[in-house]
Amino acid sequence: MSAIITRATVVGGHDGRAEIEVELTYANGGTSTISLDEDACLASLDTAGINSIDDLVGQPWSTVLPALELLGDTHARSRHS
């Protein structure tokens, strides 16, 4: 099932560095939220040719996958409490 990015917000990371919190919405209405660290953010935006995090909204989840594949999944974490 493919997800669409429905929100992208800059938040403070656990180490004090900025992260992008990305909300994903699935076709069945379910949502999940992940946080991408600075390295994954920059790689994802550059790879997709996106100049602003606002432009992530409406993009498929696959937009951020190349950065995670390149950098490894230690650059993303679930924001579920």
C-alpha positions in Angstrom: 0.0 0.0 0.0 1.4 3.3 -1.0 1.3 6.4 1.3 1.1 10.1 0.5 3.0 12.7 2.5 0.2 14.9 4.1 2.3 17.0 6.5 6.0 18.0 6.8 7.1 20.1 9.7 10.5 21.1 11.1 10.8 19.8 14.7 13.5 19.6 17.3 15.2 16.2 17.3 16.3 14.2 20.4 19.8 15.5 19.9 18.8 19.1 19.5 19.3 19.2 15.8 16.4 19.9 13.4 14.4 17.1 11.9 11.5 16.9 9.6 8.4 15.2 11.0 6.5 13.6 8.1 3.0 12.4 8.3 2.0 9.7 5.9 -1.6 8.9 5.0 -2.6 5.6 3.4 -5.4 4.9 0.9 -7.5 3.3 3.7 -7.2 6.6 5.8 -4.6 5.3 8.2 -1.7 7.5 9.2 1.7 7.2 10.6 4.4 9.8 11.4 8.1 9.5 11.0 11.0 11.8 11.8 13.8 12.2 9.3 17.2 13.6 10.6 19.1 16.4 8.9 21.1 14.1 6.6 18.0 12.2 5.4 16.1 15.5 4.9 18.8 17.0 2.8 19.4 13.9 0.7 15.6 13.4 0.2 15.0 17.0 -0.9 18.0 17.1 -3.2 17.2 13.7 -4.8 13.6 14.7 -5.5 14.5 18.1 -6.7 12.4 19.7 -3.9 13.4 23.2 -2.7 11.1 23.5 0.3 9.6 21.0 2.8 6.2 22.5 1.9 6.6 20.9 -1.5 6.8 17.4 0.1 3.1 17.6 0.9 1.2 15.6 -1.7 4.3 13.6 -2.8 4.3 9.8 -2.5 6.2 8.2 0.4 8.7 7.0 -2.2 10.1 10.5 -2.4 12.0 10.0 0.9 12.9 6.4 0.3 16.1 7.0 -1.8 17.7 8.9 1.1 16.9 6.1 3.5 18.2 3.5 1.2 21.4 5.5 0.7 21.9 6.5 4.3 20.3 3.6 6.1 17.2 3.5 8.4 19.1 4.9 11.3 18.2 8.3 9.8 14.5 7.9 10.4 12.4 6.9 13.4 8.7 6.5 14.2 7.1 9.3 16.0 4.5 7.1 17.6 4.2 7.5 21.3 
